[in-house]
């Protein structure tokens, strides 16, 4: 078996706060005088019986971690370390997702918050060789008008290079908010050339996926794993070329599936879906990008050509410049041609 850390790939589903190293979180909490829940520094913060795991425990811990990010220096550190960690795992392209609303009060507003992330993304790209683009995400917990504000902000910095905004997302609890009310924000983003990358199809099933397809016209779908439960919805995803940002560790940690073998990766691949594996929130799930490929290999029996095919899918589904895609795809071919 070939070394998965040497397989060139794109990482398309990674959240800003959730990308933090546990040691970084501990350091930021100490500097801010913040008392963290003990679970956040445990080996598995969401360690509970599978049936008891769920979104609300995750959200409480995530909010506690986010409360420690209160300065420009902290924001820059998170981006820099995310790029370095991706470089160590063979990622040539990272599209990290951030809602600047959470950090704006500490750095002078929405625009400075986003510009800090973009600037550090440019610097981190130069240092690590990992091209870092940014996805601006609105929250389902806030008013749709705030999503339009973020879409306009994202559009102002649109591009496909390092340190530019490449997409517009919608995150947080899928069960909250009305999907169609966010459609105007996504229309604004699409007119600016940004990828449409909302979350959906993890906590809720295929009916919710169909709703997102109808109203938000996604280019990629954050998770989308439960589209496997309805072949008609899955066929639409395949026909429209919507990539699924699959995060097996997230699915299990949140109790969507009891164990990794239940994640329907095989069903999605057999249907012809475009799969881009992602780590989602390594801080909470304690599982980074290469670990997702290891699950595909060791749990789902995907061989090296199949793993290479998923890496190619992630690269093609990214918003990287064509020159970057060509270079990374050539790297995948070289990996597969090399010795096992």
C-alpha positions in Angstrom: 0.0 0.0 0.0 1.3 3.4 -0.9 1.8 6.2 1.6 -1.4 8.2 1.8 0.4 11.3 3.2 2.3 11.5 -0.1 -0.9 11.3 -2.2 -1.6 14.8 -3.6 -5.1 15.9 -2.8 -7.3 18.9 -2.2 -8.9 19.6 1.2 -12.3 21.2 0.7 -14.1 20.8 4.0 -12.2 22.3 7.0 -13.6 24.8 9.4 -11.5 27.7 10.8 -11.9 27.2 14.5 -12.3 23.4 14.1 -8.9 23.2 12.4 -7.1 24.2 15.6 -4.5 22.0 17.2 -5.4 21.0 20.8 -2.1 22.5 22.0 -3.0 25.8 20.3 -6.4 25.9 21.9 -4.9 25.3 25.3 -2.4 28.1 24.8 -5.0 30.6 23.6 -7.3 29.7 26.5 -4.4 30.2 29.0 -3.5 33.5 27.4 -7.1 34.7 27.6 -7.8 33.3 31.1 -10.6 31.1 29.6 -11.5 27.9 31.4 -12.1 25.2 28.9 -14.4 22.2 29.4 -12.1 19.3 30.3 -13.5 17.3 27.3 -12.0 19.7 24.8 -8.4 18.6 25.7 -9.3 14.9 26.0 -8.2 12.3 23.4 -11.8 12.2 22.1 -13.8 15.2 23.1 -17.1 13.6 21.9 -16.5 10.3 23.6 -19.9 9.0 24.4 -21.9 5.9 23.5 -22.7 6.2 19.8 -26.4 6.7 20.4 -25.7 9.6 22.8 -23.4 11.6 20.6 -25.0 14.5 18.9 -24.9 18.0 17.6 -25.6 19.9 20.8 -22.6 18.5 22.7 -20.5 19.3 19.6 -21.8 22.8 19.4 -21.2 23.6 23.1 -17.6 22.5 22.8 -17.1 24.3 19.5 -18.5 27.5 21.0 -16.1 27.1 23.9 -13.1 26.8 21.5 -14.3 29.8 19.4 -14.5 32.0 22.5 -10.7 31.7 22.8 -10.0 33.3 19.4 -10.0 37.0 20.3 -7.1 38.6 18.4 -5.4 39.0 15.1 -2.5 36.9 16.2 -4.7 34.0 17.2 -6.5 34.1 13.8 -3.2 34.2 11.9 -1.9 31.3 14.0 -4.9 29.1 13.2 -4.6 29.7 9.4 -0.8 29.2 9.5 -1.0 25.9 11.4 -3.9 24.6 9.3 -1.8 25.1 6.1 1.2 23.4 7.8 -0.8 20.5 8.9 -2.3 20.0 5.4 1.2 20.2 3.9 2.3 17.3 6.1 -0.6 15.3 4.8 0.0 15.8 1.1 -2.7 18.4 0.5 -1.8 20.8 -2.3 -4.9 22.9 -2.0 -6.9 23.9 1.1 -10.2 25.8 1.0 -10.8 26.7 4.6 -14.2 27.9 5.7 -14.8 30.8 8.0 -17.6 32.9 9.3 -15.9 36.2 10.1 -18.9 37.3 12.2 -17.6 35.4 15.2 -14.3 37.2 15.2 -15.2 40.6 14.0 -15.8 42.2 17.5 -12.2 41.5 18.5 -10.4 42.9 15.4 -12.5 45.9 14.3 -15.3 44.5 12.2 -16.3 42.0 9.5 -13.9 43.4 6.8 -10.8 43.3 9.0 -11.7 39.8 10.2 -11.9 38.5 6.7 -8.8 40.4 5.5 -6.7 38.9 8.3 -7.7 35.4 7.2 -7.0 36.2 3.6 -3.7 37.8 4.3 -2.4 35.0 6.4 -3.7 32.5 3.8 -1.4 34.2 1.2 1.5 34.1 3.6 0.9 30.5 4.6 0.6 29.4 0.9 4.0 30.9 0.2 5.6 29.2 3.3 4.1 25.7 2.9 3.4 25.3 -0.8 -0.3 24.5 0.0 -2.5 27.0 -1.9 -5.0 28.3 0.6 -8.3 29.7 -0.6 -11.1 30.8 1.7 -14.8 30.0 1.8 -17.0 32.6 3.6 -19.9 30.9 5.4 -23.1 32.3 6.7 -24.9 30.6 9.7 -28.3 29.1 9.7 -28.7 30.4 13.2 -28.7 34.0 12.0 -31.1 36.1 9.9 -30.8 35.5 6.1 -30.2 39.3 5.7 -26.9 38.7 7.5 -26.1 36.1 4.9 -26.5 38.6 2.2 -24.1 41.0 3.9 -21.5 38.2 4.1 -22.1 37.3 0.4 -21.4 40.9 -0.6 -18.3 40.9 1.5 -17.2 37.6 0.0 -17.8 38.8 -3.6 -15.5 41.8 -3.0 -12.6 39.4 -2.5 -13.5 36.8 -5.1 -10.8 34.9 -6.9 -9.2 31.5 -7.3 -5.7 32.1 -6.0 -4.1 31.9 -2.6 -5.6 34.3 -0.1 -8.8 34.9 -2.1 -12.4 34.0 -1.5 -13.4 31.0 -3.6 -16.8 30.1 -2.3 -19.8 30.9 -0.2 -21.2 28.4 2.3 -24.0 27.9 4.8 -23.1 26.1 8.0 -24.3 25.2 11.5 -27.3 23.1 12.5 -29.1 21.9 9.3 -32.4 21.7 11.2 -32.5 25.4 11.8 -33.6 28.2 9.4 -35.5 27.9 6.1 -33.2 27.0 3.2 -35.1 29.0 0.6 -34.6 32.2 2.6 -30.9 32.0 2.0 -31.3 31.7 -1.8 -30.8 35.5 -2.4 -27.4 35.4 -0.7 -26.3 32.5 -2.7 -27.5 34.2 -5.9 -25.3 37.2 -5.0 -22.3 34.9 -4.5 -22.8 33.0 -7.7 -23.0 36.3 -9.7 -19.5 37.1 -8.3 -18.2 33.7 -9.6 -18.0 32.1 -6.2 -18.7 28.4 -5.7 -21.9 27.5 -3.9 -20.9 25.2 -1.0 -23.7 24.8 1.6 -23.8 22.1 4.3 -26.6 19.6 4.1 -27.4 15.9 4.1 -25.7 14.9 7.4 -28.1 15.6 10.3 -31.1 15.6 7.9 -31.9 13.2 5.1 -32.3 13.2 1.3 -35.4 15.4 1.4 -33.3 18.2 2.8 -30.6 17.6 0.2 -33.3 18.0 -2.5 -34.4 21.3 -1.0 -30.8 22.5 -1.1 -30.4 21.4 -4.7 -33.6 23.3 -5.6 -32.8 26.6 -3.8 -29.1 27.0 -3.4 -27.8 25.4 -6.6 -24.7 23.9 -4.9 -21.5 23.2 -6.8 -20.4 21.2 -3.8 -22.4 19.9 -0.8 -20.9 19.9 2.7 -21.4 16.2 3.7 -24.4 15.1 1.6 -23.8 11.6 2.8 -27.4 10.8 3.4 -28.3 11.3 -0.2 -27.4 7.6 -0.4 -30.8 7.0 1.3 -32.8 8.0 -1.8 -31.5 6.9 -5.2 -33.5 9.6 -7.0 -31.8 12.4 -5.1 -28.5 10.7 -5.5 -29.0 10.5 -9.3 -29.7 14.2 -9.4 -26.5 14.9 -7.6 -24.5 12.8 -10.0 -26.3 14.2 -13.1 -25.6 17.8 -11.9 -22.0 17.1 -11.0 -22.4 18.2 -7.4 -19.3 17.1 -5.4 -19.9 15.7 -2.0 -17.5 16.8 0.8 -17.6 13.6 2.7 -16.3 13.6 6.3 -16.6 10.1 7.8 -15.1 11.0 11.2 -17.8 13.7 11.6 -20.6 11.3 10.7 -19.6 8.8 13.4 -18.7 11.4 16.1 -22.1 13.1 15.7 -23.9 9.8 15.9 -25.2 9.8 12.3 -23.7 6.4 12.0 -22.6 4.1 14.8 -19.3 3.1 13.2 -17.2 4.0 10.2 -18.3 0.9 8.2 -21.9 2.2 8.1 -20.9 5.4 6.2 -22.3 4.6 2.7 -19.1 5.5 0.9 -19.4 2.4 -1.4 -23.0 3.3 -2.4 -22.0 6.8 -3.3 -19.0 5.7 -5.3 -21.0 3.0 -7.1 -23.6 5.6 -8.1 -20.9 7.8 -9.7 -20.8 10.6 -7.1 -17.9 12.9 -7.0 -16.3 12.4 -3.5 -13.9 14.8 -1.8 -12.9 13.6 1.6 -12.5 16.2 4.3 -11.6 16.4 8.0 -14.3 18.9 9.0 -13.3 19.8 12.6 -10.2 17.9 13.7 -10.2 19.7 17.0 -13.4 18.0 18.0 -13.2 14.8 16.0 -9.4 14.1 16.5 -9.2 12.9 12.9 -7.3 14.7 10.2 -7.4 14.4 6.4 -5.2 11.3 5.9 -7.3 9.5 8.4 -10.3 9.8 6.2 -8.4 8.2 3.4 -7.3 5.5 5.8 -11.0 4.8 6.6 -11.7 4.4 2.9 -8.8 2.0 2.5 -9.0 -0.1 5.6 -12.8 0.0 6.4 -14.4 0.3 3.0 -11.8 -1.6 1.0 -11.0 1.1 -1.5 -7.8 0.1 -3.3 -5.0 2.5 -4.3 -6.5 3.3 -7.8 -9.8 4.1 -6.1 -8.1 6.3 -3.5 -6.2 8.1 -6.3 -9.6 8.6 -8.1 -11.0 10.3 -5.0 -7.9 12.5 -4.7 -8.5 13.5 -8.4 -12.1 14.2 -7.6 -11.1 16.5 -4.8 -8.7 18.4 -7.0 -11.1 18.8 -9.8 -13.9 19.9 -7.4 -11.7 22.6 -5.9 -11.6 26.2 -7.2 -7.9 26.1 -7.7 -6.5 27.6 -10.9 -6.2 25.2 -13.8 -2.4 25.3 -13.6 -2.6 24.1 -10.0 -5.1 21.3 -10.9 -2.8 20.1 -13.7 0.2 20.0 -11.4 -1.7 18.1 -8.6 -3.3 15.7 -11.0 0.1 14.8 -12.4 1.3 14.2 -8.9 -1.6 11.8 -8.3 -0.6 9.9 -11.4 3.0 9.7 -10.2 1.9 8.5 -6.8 -0.1 5.7 -8.4 2.7 4.8 -10.8 5.2 4.6 -7.9 6.0 1.5 -5.8 3.6 0.2 -3.2 
